[in-house]
Amino acid sequence: MDNKILDLIEQKDFMLLKEELTKVRSIDIAEAFDDLDKKNTIILFRLLQKDKAAEVFSHLTYQQRKDIVNAMNETQLKEILEELFFDDKIDFLEEMPSNVIKRILATATEEERKLVNQFLKYPENSAGSLMTIEYVDLKKEMTVKEALNYVKKVGMNRETVYTCYVLDEKRKLEGIVSLRKLVLSDEDLLIKEIMEKDIILTHTMDDREYITSLFKKYDFIALPVVDKENRLVGIITIDDIVDVMDKVTTEDFHRMAAMEPTDEEYLHTDVFALAKKRIPWLLILMLSATFTGGIIGKYESVLEAIVTLNMFIPMLMDSAGNAGTQSSTLIIRGLALGQIQMSDYLKVFWKELRVSSIVGLVLAAINFFRIITIERISNDIALTVSVTLFFTVVLAKVMGGLLPVIAKKLKADPAIMTGPLITTIVDALALVVYFNIAHFMLGV
């Protein structure tokens, strides 16, 4: 379908294109924008019906949104924003420059301006910044019949109707009722008779990782957000949490590859911006190689005495780095999923010690026979290298398991303790272990 849209734009058959756009899903239309230049992006967007335009707008990239907004007058911009769900509107405003925000607030009512300003002040990645105010609220004195009629009346303007929230006169959360329970209950029953009072909720300042863990643990489709006085101020829906999970995973991948995270799509990011994100960590890792060089220089006499030791340095460093990365990746994922807690560091240490001992023994044994049969090098050197391999694997795996937990304890992102960084650390350790074992076993 993307190709058909692009062909109709190429042919300038806008009447047929406008008709075709009514048949295509919003997300599929949004994907077609990726292949358009700025001029055709604006043309295609203007051909969309108002309600579909808002849906498509919520799926576009930052640059595409910016191009469209700059081409709109205040009336058109207001119409699009009125169709957006409130949380999508806030997400959009958070990424727009100040001049765009001023244009939008200028066309908003006083109440809307107050709400927008309130949401924009919540810390990034907090529950307050993720929530929407478009939920269905009920009174406990309502009958089931009255509640269902109310849901029908306001439901089209709410982000979700599958869970309704029971509030008192001070908007304090007293209970929740699922739409399923409403439909299946006797219509003369009161809401207070069927509502669930044991409520799992979150607070406006709670972190996104904690919120994500609640969604995964309880399989929520929506989670109520309350303020310090336990008043309901919004809800977080599953679609927003899926976006958070995607964002967090992407950030972890970036950090694991020694890059500063970015929200922008790869093909839509300027080359200088990409370079700026990559240079700092590469510079740090390059300079950290000074330690490795210093270690080799310190034990230069050992290398001069037995030159053969040189040929095994790459293998030992690679094995140590790979072993450390394996452990750190597993622990980082466990921390992210809530399967491992900071208090579990002793359990992590004990498990990685046992695993690494098994792995180290197997690798060392195979390596010993490889060196004496294929390399045809003396038994004492083969034993020295194999013993070193065992200890470096054990050290690398234990460190790879513990460093992410330590990072979490220090309130740093555990993802920085993997990939290039952990490799750099265990490489240096592997060399120290190697030269000390060689000095002890070979007497050089």
Phi, psi and omega in degrees: 000326177304317181296323180294318178299315181295322179295317181293325175294318179299321182277353182060031178269075189287333178295311179292323179297317180299322178292318181294325183296334179289342184263350187258141178295150183301317182295327178288324176295318180301322179295329180294333180296335182298336183259011183251150173278179185300316182298311182288334174300314181292319179299311182298319182294323181292339180278349182281147173293154189304313182292321179287326179302320180294319179296315179297318182303322182291343181260355185279162178283167180304313183293321179296317177298317182298317179298317182292315181299318180295337181268356183262153169270174186299322182294313180297319180296318180297319180298318180294314183294329178295332181277342181285144170295153189300319181293325176293324178296317180294317178302319180295314182295325182297332183259356181272151176293163187299326182294326178289318179299319179297319178299318182290314181294333180294332181264357183272158175285167180299320179295317179296318179299319180297316180295314181298313179299323178297315181291324182290343181273348178291143179301146177300139178074011174269166178300322180300325181281343183264339191281165173236154179262005184267081179229168178260121178248141183236165173253143185291342180277350178294150169275165178301321180297314179297321180295316180296320178296321179293319178299317179297325183289317187253351189301325183295336181260012179248149182290327176212147177239003185288338174229128179249151188243128183266120184241151173271188184293342177261013179064025173278141184283120181253336181182174176228152178223129177279153178298325179300316180293323178299314184293323186270351182272158176298133187291346179268353178291151176274152180301322182295342180276339183244353184287152177270121184267340179276091190256132171262125185219178177225164180253159188303330185263002179294148184281153183299327181292322177294318180296317179300320180297325178294317179298318181290322183289319187252002179056045180287154165253345176203150182226126180288145179242127181240161177267192184296333180268012180067023176274137179289122180245350180173181176224154174249128183259161186299327181295326178288324179291324176299319177297320178297315179301317180297317180294315181297317179297318179297317178299319179296318178298319179297313181293324179293337177262015178062053176224151172286132182296151175219146180273344186282148178291147185306309185288344180256009181259134179299144183298325179290325177294319178296316180297320181298324180289330187269329188299313186306309182292322178297323178295316179299315182292325178295315180293330180292341177295345176301322179295319179297315178297322179296322179295315179298319179296322181296325182255028182300325181296325178295315180294323180292326181291318179229094185297332182301332181300332181302321189291343182262356180300311180301318181297317181293317180293318179296317181296318179296314180298316180295318180296316179296320181294321177303309183295314183297323179297316179296317182291319179299317179294320178297320177295318181295324182273357181079010180281338180234133178252163180299331180286354183269014187299326178291322177295319178297314179302312183294319181292314180293328177296317180289316180297314183294329178294318178295311180298315181298318179296316180297311181296318181295318180296312180296319181296322180300311181291329177296316184293317183281336181264316183270311181283337181054052178249153186304154183298323183293321177289318178301319179292319178301312180296318183291319176297318177300316180301318179300309184292324180291322177296316179298311180299315183296316182290320178295316178294319178299329178280324186274325185300318176298323178294319178296318179299317179298319179298325180274008179065028172258163179287120180302337183296340179288343182268045176212181177057230186301322184291311180295325178298316180299318181294311184286335174300314180296319178296320180301319180294317179299314179298315183301309185289327178289321177293319178298318178298320182285316187277328185257350179066035180250000000 
